C-alpha cells in the first residue's frame, strides 16, 4: 500500500535512541531526507500463541512474505520499472509479557526471564533457526505459563538481507536507478548491529527488555559474512565447532569424515566443503555446490547429522583478529560448544614436543576484545568441557590417572598478538610468563575462549606443544613436518571424541550458569 510518511522528528537525541533501540520496535525517520511516499508490505499485528510450533510457523510465514515483497520490488526495478516511492517491509518479532515475580528452578541457565515486564526481539531466517526457536519458545511458554506474541516489528529489513545467496544488489540496480539505492530501499544500518546486548551494556529506554542476545539485523550481518569468510552457507554449520590454525588438521578431518560417512552406524549423513560441495552418504561425488575459484580466508568443513548435532571444523589461520572475526559470526548460530585445537609453544622445560596442554586459564595479550570484554574479566574453565577433554585424552592415548600427566598438562595459556614474540627482550617476557603461571603460548586460544564467554557459548582449548623457543627448540621446517605427521591424527581424534561426549550431554547441563550475567536474555 502507498501512504505518506509522517513529518520527521526534530529531537536528534530521541532519533538516535530510536535507531539504536532495536527491540523497542519503533520506526525511525531520517531528518535529513525529504518526506516521500512509502510502499509498505502488509503489516501483521501481534497474535498470541500457546504452542511453539505454531508461533515458529507464523514467524516463517511473515518473514517469507516480507522478504518476497522486497525481492519482488527489486526485480521490478531490474526490469526497468522503478518503484514510485520507498519500499519497506519489516522483520517479524516475538514478544513475551509477564507480570509475575515467581521464582523458577534455580538450576536453569536459559529459557526464562528474570522478572515481570515486556521482553522482545526481532527475528530473521526463522526457517534456518526453526529447531532453535521452537525449543526456546516452548521453554518460555512452559516456564511462565503465558502465551508468546508474534507479529511484525518496526525494524525494516535491509534490501541486501532479503537475499540469502549474496546477490550483488548494487551491481544489479546501478543501470536502472537514477538516484541512490538508499532512496528506494532500506540498507544495512550499523547502529542496529552492535553487540551491546551480549556485552551487557544495553539499556532499554522504552522498557522493552531484550529476549535474545542478538537482533535480527545483527544475525543477518553475520550470516552473510559467514558465507564470505568460509565459502559455505550458514545452514551447513553444525552445533559443535572445532577451530584450528593449520591445514594439516583439515586434511585429517576430511579423511576422518570419509571414514565416518562409510560407517552406517556413525549417524553422519553428509560432508560439506567450501563451495557448498555436499557429498551424501553412499555417494562418491558432490550432489550440490561448485568448486570455489579460490579458497576463502577461513575455509569451513561440515560433518553433518540430521539434527545439526554434527561437527564443523574451521581453519581460522593465524592470529587473534581471525579468531575474533569468525567467532563473532558463528556465535549468532547459537552452537552448543566450540573448541580450539591447535599448536602452541611450550613454556616449561619439562614439556616434550607432542605433549598436550589443557587450558584452565588465559593471559589475554591478544588485544582484540578489550573494548567488548575488559581484560580484568576472568575467563573461567567450564567443568563440563574440561572433563570431556580430559576423558577424551585418556581414552585416545591410553593413559589414565596420574599417568596422564606424562602427556598432558593443565594450566594457563597466554595468547599474544605478535607472531615474532621470540624477538622481544626475553627478560620481561619470562618474568610475565612466570608470574602468570603460563605453560603455553599461542595467538588464538584466549580470543576464542573470551568470545565464548562473551557470547555464552561453552568453550575449551586443547593445544599440542610444537616447539619450545625459550629452551632452544625452535619450529624449523624439517622438525615441524615430522611432528605434524605423527601427532595431528591423534590430536584431532581427541577433539572429535570430546565433541561426541558433549553431544551426549543434556543441553541444560552443558550450557553452564557460569556464563549468565545479572540481566540475562531468555534465549540460549
N, C-alpha and C positions, 0 to 999 in steps of 0.2 A: 504494500500500500504506500501511497505517497502522502507526506504531510510536511508542514513547515516546522523547521527546528526552532526551538524556543530561543529567546534572547540569551546571549552568553552571560554568565555570571561575572560580576565585576570584582568580587573579592578574590585576589590571587592566592591568599593563604587557604581559603576554602577550596579553591580549584585544585591546588597541589594535594591537599588532603584527600580529595575525592579520587584523584588519579592514582594515588598510592594505595588507597584502602580498597583492594580488590574484593575482599569478602563482604564489603558493605553493599555490593551490587547496585551502586548508584551510578548513573551515567555521568560522563564528564563532557565539558564543552571546551573548545579551544578559543579563547577570546580574541586571538589574532586572525581568525577566519571570519569572513562574512557569513551571515546565516544563509544556508542553502537547503533545498529540499532533501528529505531523507527517503530512500526507498528501503523500507523495513520488511524483514521477514515477519510472518505472523508471530505474535508474542503469546507464549503459553504461561498462564498463571500457575501459581503453586498449587499442587494437588497432594493430598495426604496418601501415604501408602503404609500398610502394615505388613507387607511381605517384601523381603529384599529383592526377590527375583522380579517382581512386578515393577519395583522402583528402578532397577537397573534397565529393564526393558524400555521404560519410559525415557530414561536418560539417553539410551541408544537411539530411540526414535527422534527425540528432539535434536540431538547432535547431528544425526544424518540428514535430517530435514534442513537444518540451518546451514550446514556446510554445503549441501547441494544447492541451496539458494544462492550462496556466494559464487560457487563454481559456475552455475548457470549464467549469472550476470557477467562473469569474467569471460565465459565462452562467447556470449553475445558481443562483448567488446572486441574479442579477437576476430569476429566475423564482420567488424565494421559498424556494429550497432552500439554506439556509446551510450551508456545509461544517462538519463536526464538529470539525475541527482546523485546523492551519495548512498552507496549500497551498504547496508548494515544488517548483520544478524548476530545473535548473542550466544554465548556459552550457556549450557544448562547449569543449574545449580542444585545443591542439596541443602536443606535447612532442617535443623533439629531445634525444637523449642520445648524446654522443660522448666518447671517451677519447683522441682524437688531438690532438697538437700540430702536425700537418702544416701547412706554410706554403702558403697558396693564392696565386693570382695577385694580386700587389700592386696591380694596376690596378683591382680590383673596388671598387665603392662600397657594395654591399649583396649579400645572398644568401649570407652565411656568418657563422658565429660565430667569435669571436676566440680561443677556447680550449676545452679539454675541460670537460665538466660537463653539467648538466641545464638546458635552456632551454625556457621555456614561455610560452604566452599564452592567454587566453580569447578566444573568437570570437563575434561577433554578426552577424546578417544575412549568412551565407555565400552566400546567393543573390545578394545585391547585389554582393558582393565576389568572385564566382566567378573572374573573369578575373585579378584581382589575386592572390588566394590561390593559384590554380593556378600562376602564374608564380613566386611566392615559394617555395612548397613544392618545386617542380621544381628550383629553383636549390639549395636546401638538400640535397636528395637527391643531386643531381649533384655538388655540391662536396664533400660529406662522405662519400658512399658508405654512408650508414646510413639506415634507414627512419625515417619520421615516425610518431609515435603519435597517435591521435585517440581521444577518449572524452569523458565528461562530467567537468566540473570540480567544485569545491566552492563556486563562486561563484553564488549564487542569481540568477535572472532576476527583476527587479522587475516587478510587475504592469503598470505603465504601459508598459514596454518590450516586453511581449508583444503589444502592439497597434501596428501600423505607421501607422495613419491618424489618430493623435492623439485617440483616444476619451477622453472625459472620464469617467474611471472613478469619481471621487468622486461626480459627479452621478448616475451610473447606480446606484451602490451605496447612497447615503445613505438611501433609503427602505426598504431591505431589511435593513440591518445594524444590530444594536443594540449594537455595540461598534466601536472604532476599526478602520479598514480595515487598519492595520498589524498587528492581531492575527490577521488571516486570510491576508494576502498579504505577500510581501516588497515593500517600497517602495524607490525610488531612494535610495542611500546615498552621500552626497557624499565620504565618506572613501575610496571606491573610484574616484573620478573625477578625481583631481588629475593634474597634468602632470609628476610627478616623474621619470618615465622620460624623456620628451622633454627635460626641463630638465637631465638629467644628475645629479640629486640622489638618485635611487632607490637604496636599499640593500637587497638581498635578504637577509633574515635567516634564511631556511631553505635557502639555497644554490641556489635556482632562479632563473636569470638570465632577464630579460625577452627574449622573442623578437620582440616588436613594440613600436612606440613608444606605442601606446595599448591600454588594456584594453578588454574588451567593454562594461562599463558606461560608460566614457568615450566610446566611439564611439556608443553608443545615445543618450546625452545630446545629443550634437551632431547626430545625425540628426534628432531631434525638434526641436531648436532651429532647424535649417535650414528646416524647413517653416514654422515660426513667423515667422522673420525675412524669408524670401524668397518665401513663398507658392508654392513649388514643392517637389515631393518630391525626396528625395536621389537617386533613380535617374535623374533627368534631368540631373544635373550632369555636365559633361564634364571631361576631364583637362587642358584648357588654359583658364585662367581670367583674364579681364580685369576689373579693378576701375576704376571711375570715380566721380567725385564730382559729376557733372552729368547731368541727364535728357537734355540735348541729345545726348550720346553714345549713350544708349539709343535715342533716336528714330532716329538714324542707323544704329545696329546693326540695328534692326528692318528698316529699308529695305534694308540690305546683305544681311540674311538672306533677305529675299524674293527678291532677285536671285539669291542662291546657290541657293535652292530651285528656281528656274526653270532653272538650268543643269544639264543631266543629267550633266555631267562633273565637277561640284563635289565629289561624294562625300557631300554632306549629305542627310539623309533626312527630317528634320522640324525644326520650330521650336516651342519651348515658351515660353510666357509665364506670368506669375503666374496662379494658379488652376489650374495644370497644363493650360492650354489648349494642345493639341498639334495643329498643322497639318502634315500629312504632304505629301511631295512629290506634286504633281499635284492636291492638294485646295485649295479656296478657303475652307473653313470648318473650325473645330476638330472633330476626331473624338472628343475626350475633354476632360474638365475642365469647370470652371464659372467664370464671371467672378467674382472676389472682390468682396465688398461694398465693400471699400476697399483701396487699395494697401498692401502691407506696408511695414515700416520700410526694408528694403533689397531691393527687387524684383530678381529674377534672371530672365535670359532665356538660353535654351539653343539653340544651333545644333548639332544632333546628328548624329553619324555612328554607324554600326552598332557600332563597336568602342569607343565612348566617347571617341574622339580628336577630337571636335568642340570648339567654343568656347562657354564660358559667360561671360556678362557680368553684373556685379552693380553696381547703383548704390548705393554704400555711404553716400551722403550726406556730411555734413561732420564731420570730427573724428577724432582718433586712437582714441577709445573705440569708435566704429563699426568702424573699420579692424581693431582687435584682435578685437572680437566676431566678425565674420564670418570672419576668417582662423582664429581658434580652432576654428571649427566645420567649415569647408571642409577644413581640414588632415586630418581623420580619413578623408576620401575618398581621400587619397594622390594628389593631382593631380601631373602631371608638370611643371607650371610655372604661375606666376601673375605678372602684370604690372600695374603701376599706370599708367593713362593718365588724366591729369588736368591741371588748370591750376595755375599757380604764379605767385608774384611774382618777377620778375626782379630780382636784386640788383645787377647791373652796368649801368653807364650805356651800355656798348657793345651791350647786348642790345636787340632790337627786338620789339615785340608780334608774337606768332606764331612766334618762334624756339623751337626745341626744346631741352630740357635732358635729357641722358642722365646719370643719376646713377651715379657710381662710388664714392660715399661718402656718409655721412649724419651729421648732427648730431642726436642723439636728445633733443630737448627736448619730446617728446610725453608722457613721464612716465606711460605706461600699462603698460609692460613691465619696469620697473626691478626688480620683485620676481622676475620669471621669468628675465630676461636682463640682468645688470648693465650699466650704461652703458659700463663700461670694455671690454666685449667688442666688438671691431671687427666690422663687417658688411661682408665683402669683396665686391667685384664678382665676378660669375661670368662668366668669359670666354665661355662658350658663349652665354649670354643677351645679353651686351654686343655680341658680334659680330652676332648675329641682329638686334638692334635697329638697330645702325648700318647694316648692309646694307639693312634694310628702309627706313630713312630715305633712303638713297642711291637706291634703286630707285624710290621713290614721288615724291621731289622732283626727281630728275634730276641732283642734284649729287653729285660723286664726289671722292675725294682731298682736296686742300687746299681745293677749292671748297665742300666740305660744311660747313666751318667757318662759312660765311656764314649757315647756317640752323640749325646745331646746335652746342651747346657741351657738353662733358663736364666734370663737376665734382661738387662736394659739394652735396647738398640738405639744408637744415635743415628739420626738421618740428617744429612748435610746437603747444602745446595751447591757445593763446589766439587766437581769430579776430581780435580787435581789437588785435593787437600794434602796429599803427601808432600807437596812443595812448600807448605807453610812451615813456619818455625815450630818445630815439634815439641818444644818445651811447654808452651802454653796448651797445646792440644793434649799432650799426655796427661798434664795435670787436670784438665777439664774432664777427660775420659775417666780418669781415676776417681775424681770426686763424684761423678755421676754413677759410678759402678758399671759403666758400659762394657759390654763384652763383644759387641759387634757394631759395624758401621756400614750404612748404605745410603741411598739417596731417596728412597720412595716409601719405606715401610711406615714411618711416623705419619706421613701425609695421609696414607690410605687408612690407617687406624684413626687418626684425628677426624677425617671426614666421615668415617663410620660412626664415631661418637657423635659428631655434629648432626648427622642425618638419621641417627637411631637405627643403623644397620649393623648387626653383630659382625665383629671384625676379629682378625687374628693374623699372626705373622709367624711363618716358619722359614728361616733362611738357612743357607748352606755356605759354610766357610770356603771361599775360593782362593783367598790369599791372606797373608799376614804382613802387611807393609811395615808395621812397627818393629817386626822381628826379622826383617831381611828377606821375606818370602813374597816377592812381587808377582803380580799376574802377568806372566810372559807368554808369548804365543804358544810355544810347544807344551808348556806345563798346563795351560788352560785347556787346550784341546784334549789331552789325555784325561784331565779331570772331568770335563763335560761328558765324555763318552761313558765314563764309569759311574757317575753319580746322578745324572739327570733323571734317568728312568725310575730309580728308587725314590727320589725326592718327589716326583710327580705322583707316583703311586701312593705315597703317604698323603699328599694333598687330596687326591680323589677319595681315598679311604676316609679321611676326616670329613669330607663333604657328605659322604654317604651316611656317616654317623649323625651328622647334624640334620640330614634329611629325615632320618628315622625318629628324631626328637619332636615331641609336640611343639607347635609353634608358640604356644603361650609360655612354654619353658625356655625356648631359645631366645625369644625377644625379651631381654632382661629389663627389669625395673631400673637397673643401674643407669639406663640411658634416658630415663624420664626426667624432665625438668619440673619446675614448680607448676607452671601453667601449660600442661602438655595437650597437644591435639588428640582427638579421639582416634583418628585413623592411624594404623600402624605405619 
